[in-house]
């Protein structure tokens, strides 16, 4: 049976252990355990009786007037810290968890922008609002269009990928949409962020099974063109020395394409319900049909060969200026052509 000396006040304890920092200001009964006590009883005694204490050398980690008033607060702080560290570790080391977190952020961003725009339109153009003149009404409507388009533009740039493709569709609808929308989305036609070289090397290794240096003797890390779904690099084949153009899909599209398309479909559906005159529900249907095909470069290679066959005689006889690059090889996310 371990022997325990009760200490009924803080003074004798501080006299015996002057180097211990006490973070509990209220006097409580404590226990000084004999060195022969077992660890299980020691742990139980500490949890029941002793306030939390921190060695002085670690005091700088806490705020100046920090104090634990209840052991549960210690447990809560420890649990939250452990959860935060575990989440950070999983985010940077476990791809499915990182993709899930990113998908939640992207969906939340799209939903928030959609809700903000709906509220803005409903409030600014409400039926009970009285305008001084028709010109004022037109100006208010134009301002709402501009504010909404700018919000959508910022969200599309942050999310990238399919959302930029959606913005490009919108910018080309000058015959249907207000000028405020098409002019705001127009910069998306040539302002797509490129994929960095390390991500490209990983994609080549994953899809083809060989490193970039094995396939190409020279590979320009700077793309000659960047679009919403892919980018193109100049390269030289190591096996033949032939100069080629390599079209590489942005790696993150595989992770977010399905979620992004579903999010766009939901947002457009809600917008159509709130604004029956919107009339662009077909946009999500078109994206759901065309984007999976556009993201399959093997399909693109087959289409290129089909067009070459159809125009073969015209090309040979010089009756057309159509030029179709020859396909060297093609994978679902990588296309190598002359």
C-alpha positions as CSV (number, residue, x, y, z in Angstrom):
1,X,0.0,0.0,0.0
2,X,1.7,3.3,-1.0
3,X,2.2,5.9,1.6
4,X,0.8,9.4,1.0
5,X,1.5,12.6,2.9
6,X,-1.4,15.0,2.7
7,X,-0.5,18.6,2.2
8,X,-3.5,20.8,3.3
9,X,-2.2,24.1,2.0
10,X,-0.1,25.4,-0.8
11,X,2.7,26.8,1.5
12,X,4.4,23.6,2.6
13,X,4.2,22.3,-1.0
14,X,5.9,25.4,-2.4
15,X,8.5,25.1,0.4
16,X,9.3,21.6,-0.6
17,X,9.1,22.2,-4.4
18,X,10.0,25.8,-5.1
19,X,10.7,25.1,-8.8
20,X,7.1,24.0,-9.7
21,X,4.8,26.5,-11.4
22,X,1.3,26.3,-10.1
23,X,-1.5,27.3,-12.5
24,X,-4.3,26.9,-10.0
25,X,-4.9,29.9,-7.7
26,X,-7.4,28.2,-5.4
27,X,-6.0,26.2,-2.4
28,X,-6.9,22.5,-2.8
29,X,-5.8,19.4,-0.9
30,X,-2.8,17.9,-2.6
31,X,-0.9,14.7,-2.2
32,X,2.9,14.1,-2.0
33,X,3.4,10.6,-3.1
34,X,6.1,8.3,-1.7
35,X,8.7,7.2,-4.3
36,X,7.6,3.6,-3.8
37,X,4.0,4.1,-4.9
38,X,2.9,2.4,-8.1
39,X,2.2,4.3,-11.3
40,X,-1.5,3.5,-11.5
41,X,-2.2,4.9,-8.0
42,X,-0.1,7.9,-8.8
43,X,-2.1,8.6,-12.0
44,X,-5.4,8.3,-10.2
45,X,-4.3,10.5,-7.4
46,X,-3.0,13.2,-9.7
47,X,-6.3,13.2,-11.7
48,X,-8.4,13.4,-8.6
49,X,-6.5,15.8,-6.4
50,X,-3.7,17.8,-8.0
51,X,-4.2,20.9,-10.0
52,X,-2.4,21.2,-13.3
53,X,1.2,22.4,-13.0
54,X,3.7,23.3,-15.7
55,X,7.5,23.5,-15.3
56,X,8.8,27.0,-15.4
57,X,10.8,26.4,-18.5
58,X,7.5,25.9,-20.5
59,X,5.7,28.9,-19.0
60,X,6.3,31.0,-22.1
61,X,3.9,28.7,-24.0
62,X,0.9,30.0,-22.0
63,X,-0.7,33.5,-21.8
64,X,0.4,35.7,-18.9
65,X,-2.6,35.2,-16.7
66,X,-3.4,31.7,-17.9
67,X,-5.1,29.3,-15.4
68,X,-7.0,26.1,-15.5
69,X,-10.0,26.2,-13.3
70,X,-11.2,22.7,-13.9
71,X,-9.6,19.5,-15.1
72,X,-12.1,19.2,-17.9
73,X,-10.7,22.3,-19.5
74,X,-7.3,20.5,-19.7
75,X,-8.9,17.5,-21.3
76,X,-10.8,19.7,-23.8
77,X,-7.7,21.7,-24.8
78,X,-5.7,18.5,-25.2
79,X,-8.4,16.9,-27.3
80,X,-8.7,20.0,-29.6
81,X,-5.0,20.2,-30.0
82,X,-4.7,16.5,-30.8
83,X,-7.6,16.8,-33.3
84,X,-6.0,19.8,-35.0
85,X,-2.6,18.1,-35.3
86,X,-4.2,14.9,-36.6
87,X,-6.3,16.8,-39.2
88,X,-3.2,18.8,-40.4
89,X,-1.2,15.6,-40.7
90,X,-4.0,13.8,-42.6
91,X,-4.5,16.8,-44.9
92,X,-0.9,16.9,-46.0
93,X,-0.3,13.1,-46.1
94,X,-3.6,11.5,-47.1
95,X,-4.9,12.5,-50.5
96,X,-8.6,11.4,-50.1
97,X,-8.9,13.5,-46.9
98,X,-7.3,16.5,-48.6
99,X,-9.6,16.1,-51.6
100,X,-12.6,15.9,-49.3
101,X,-11.7,19.1,-47.5
102,X,-11.0,20.9,-50.8
103,X,-14.4,19.7,-52.2
104,X,-16.2,21.0,-49.1
105,X,-14.5,24.4,-49.5
106,X,-15.3,24.6,-53.2
107,X,-19.0,23.6,-52.7
108,X,-19.3,26.0,-49.9
109,X,-17.8,28.8,-51.9
110,X,-20.1,28.2,-54.8
111,X,-23.2,27.9,-52.6
112,X,-22.4,31.1,-50.7
113,X,-21.9,33.1,-53.9
114,X,-25.1,31.7,-55.4
115,X,-27.1,32.6,-52.3
116,X,-25.6,36.1,-52.1
117,X,-26.4,36.8,-55.8
118,X,-30.0,35.5,-55.4
119,X,-30.6,37.7,-52.4
120,X,-29.1,40.7,-54.2
121,X,-31.3,40.3,-57.2
122,X,-34.4,39.7,-55.2
123,X,-33.9,42.7,-52.9
124,X,-32.6,45.2,-55.4
125,X,-35.3,44.4,-58.0
126,X,-38.1,43.6,-55.7
127,X,-41.6,44.4,-57.0
128,X,-42.4,46.7,-54.1
129,X,-39.5,49.0,-54.9
130,X,-40.5,52.3,-56.5
131,X,-38.1,53.8,-59.0
132,X,-38.1,57.5,-59.8
133,X,-37.7,56.8,-63.5
134,X,-37.1,54.1,-66.0
135,X,-33.4,55.2,-66.3
136,X,-32.9,54.7,-62.5
137,X,-34.4,51.2,-62.8
138,X,-32.0,50.4,-65.7
139,X,-29.1,51.7,-63.7
140,X,-30.0,49.6,-60.6
141,X,-30.4,46.5,-62.8
142,X,-27.0,47.2,-64.4
143,X,-25.3,47.6,-61.0
144,X,-26.8,44.3,-59.8
145,X,-25.5,42.6,-62.9
146,X,-22.1,44.0,-62.4
147,X,-21.8,43.2,-58.7
148,X,-23.1,39.6,-59.3
149,X,-20.7,39.0,-62.2
150,X,-17.7,40.2,-60.2
151,X,-18.6,37.9,-57.3
152,X,-19.0,35.0,-59.6
153,X,-15.7,35.9,-61.4
154,X,-13.7,35.9,-58.1
155,X,-15.2,32.5,-57.1
156,X,-14.5,31.0,-60.5
157,X,-10.8,32.1,-60.4
158,X,-10.4,30.7,-56.9
159,X,-11.9,27.3,-57.8
160,X,-10.4,27.0,-61.2
161,X,-10.8,24.0,-63.5
162,X,-14.4,23.4,-64.6
163,X,-15.6,26.6,-63.0
164,X,-13.3,28.6,-65.4
165,X,-14.7,26.5,-68.3
166,X,-18.2,27.6,-67.1
167,X,-17.1,31.3,-67.1
168,X,-15.7,30.9,-70.6
169,X,-19.1,29.6,-71.7
170,X,-20.8,32.7,-70.1
171,X,-18.3,35.1,-71.7
172,X,-19.3,33.8,-75.2
173,X,-23.0,34.4,-74.7
174,X,-23.1,38.0,-75.6
175,X,-26.2,37.4,-77.7
176,X,-28.1,36.1,-74.6
177,X,-26.6,37.6,-71.4
178,X,-26.2,41.2,-70.2
179,X,-23.0,42.9,-71.3
180,X,-22.0,43.2,-67.6
181,X,-21.8,39.5,-67.3
182,X,-20.0,38.7,-70.6
183,X,-17.4,41.6,-70.2
184,X,-16.6,40.5,-66.7
185,X,-16.0,36.9,-67.6
186,X,-14.0,37.6,-70.8
187,X,-10.6,37.6,-69.0
188,X,-11.2,34.0,-68.2
189,X,-10.5,33.1,-71.9
190,X,-6.8,33.6,-71.4
191,X,-6.1,33.8,-67.7
192,X,-5.9,30.2,-66.5
193,X,-3.4,29.2,-63.9
194,X,-0.7,26.7,-65.1
195,X,0.1,23.4,-63.4
196,X,3.6,23.4,-61.9
197,X,6.3,21.0,-63.3
198,X,6.4,18.6,-60.2
199,X,2.7,17.9,-60.6
200,X,3.2,17.3,-64.4
201,X,6.0,14.9,-63.6
202,X,3.8,13.0,-61.2
203,X,0.9,12.8,-63.7
204,X,3.3,11.4,-66.4
205,X,4.6,8.8,-64.0
206,X,1.2,7.8,-62.9
207,X,-0.5,7.6,-66.3
208,X,2.3,6.3,-68.5
209,X,4.5,4.5,-66.0
210,X,7.7,6.2,-67.0
211,X,9.4,9.4,-65.7
212,X,9.4,12.5,-67.8
213,X,13.2,12.2,-68.5
214,X,12.8,8.7,-70.0
215,X,10.2,9.8,-72.5
216,X,11.7,13.2,-73.6
217,X,15.3,14.4,-74.0
218,X,14.1,17.9,-73.7
219,X,10.9,19.3,-72.1
220,X,10.1,23.0,-71.8
221,X,8.7,23.6,-68.3
222,X,7.0,26.7,-69.4
223,X,3.7,25.9,-71.2
224,X,3.1,27.6,-74.6
225,X,-0.6,27.6,-73.9
226,X,-2.8,27.1,-70.8
227,X,-6.6,26.5,-70.9
228,X,-9.2,25.6,-68.3
229,X,-8.7,21.8,-68.7
230,X,-5.1,21.4,-70.0
231,X,-1.9,23.0,-71.0
232,X,0.6,22.4,-73.8
233,X,4.4,22.1,-73.6
234,X,7.2,21.8,-76.3
235,X,9.3,18.7,-76.0
236,X,11.6,16.3,-77.9
237,X,11.1,12.6,-78.0
238,X,14.2,10.8,-76.6
239,X,13.6,7.7,-78.8
240,X,13.4,9.5,-82.2
241,X,14.5,13.1,-81.6
242,X,11.2,14.3,-83.1
243,X,9.9,17.7,-81.8
244,X,6.5,17.3,-80.4
245,X,3.7,19.1,-78.5
246,X,2.5,17.5,-75.3
247,X,-1.0,18.3,-74.1
248,X,-1.3,17.6,-70.4
249,X,-4.6,17.7,-68.4
250,X,-4.6,19.6,-65.1
251,X,-4.2,16.8,-62.4
252,X,-6.8,18.2,-60.0
253,X,-9.6,17.8,-62.5
254,X,-9.9,14.1,-61.7
255,X,-10.4,14.9,-58.1
256,X,-13.1,17.6,-58.4
257,X,-14.7,17.2,-61.8
258,X,-17.7,15.1,-60.6
259,X,-18.3,17.2,-57.5
260,X,-18.0,20.5,-59.5
261,X,-20.4,19.4,-62.2
262,X,-23.0,18.4,-59.6
263,X,-22.5,21.6,-57.7
264,X,-23.0,23.7,-60.9
265,X,-26.1,21.6,-61.7
266,X,-27.6,22.2,-58.3
267,X,-26.9,26.0,-58.3
268,X,-28.4,26.4,-61.8
269,X,-31.4,24.4,-60.7
270,X,-32.0,26.6,-57.7
271,X,-31.5,29.8,-59.8
272,X,-34.0,28.6,-62.3
273,X,-36.6,28.0,-59.5
274,X,-36.0,31.4,-58.0
275,X,-35.9,33.2,-61.4
276,X,-38.1,31.3,-63.9
277,X,-37.1,33.8,-66.5
278,X,-33.4,32.7,-66.1
279,X,-33.8,30.0,-68.8
280,X,-30.3,28.6,-68.8
281,X,-30.9,25.2,-67.3
282,X,-29.6,23.7,-70.5
283,X,-26.1,24.9,-69.5
284,X,-25.5,22.3,-66.8
285,X,-26.9,19.6,-69.1
286,X,-24.4,20.6,-71.8
287,X,-21.5,20.6,-69.4
288,X,-22.4,17.2,-68.1
289,X,-22.4,15.8,-71.6
290,X,-19.4,17.6,-73.1
291,X,-16.9,17.9,-70.3
292,X,-16.3,14.1,-69.8
293,X,-15.6,13.8,-73.5
294,X,-13.3,16.9,-73.5
295,X,-11.4,15.4,-70.6
296,X,-10.7,12.1,-72.5
297,X,-7.6,12.8,-74.7
298,X,-7.9,9.3,-76.2
299,X,-11.2,10.3,-77.6
300,X,-9.7,13.5,-79.0
301,X,-7.0,11.5,-80.7
302,X,-9.6,9.3,-82.4
303,X,-11.5,12.3,-83.5
304,X,-8.4,13.9,-85.0
305,X,-7.7,10.7,-87.0
306,X,-11.3,10.6,-88.2
307,X,-11.1,14.2,-89.4
308,X,-7.8,13.5,-91.1
309,X,-9.3,10.5,-93.0
310,X,-12.4,12.6,-94.1
311,X,-10.2,15.4,-95.5
312,X,-7.3,13.2,-96.7
313,X,-7.8,13.9,-100.4
314,X,-8.3,17.6,-100.0
315,X,-5.1,17.8,-97.9
316,X,-3.0,15.8,-100.4
317,X,-4.2,17.9,-103.3
318,X,-3.8,21.2,-101.5
319,X,-7.5,22.1,-101.8
320,X,-7.7,23.1,-98.1
321,X,-5.6,25.0,-95.5
322,X,-6.8,22.6,-92.8
323,X,-3.9,21.3,-90.8
324,X,-4.3,18.3,-88.4
325,X,-1.3,17.4,-86.3
326,X,-0.4,13.7,-86.4
327,X,-0.9,11.9,-83.1
328,X,2.2,10.2,-81.8
329,X,0.5,8.5,-78.8
330,X,-2.3,9.3,-76.5
331,X,-3.4,8.5,-73.0
332,X,-6.5,9.6,-71.2
333,X,-4.8,12.7,-69.7
334,X,-1.7,13.0,-71.9
335,X,-1.7,13.6,-75.7
336,X,1.6,13.7,-77.7
337,X,1.4,15.1,-81.2
338,X,3.7,16.5,-83.9
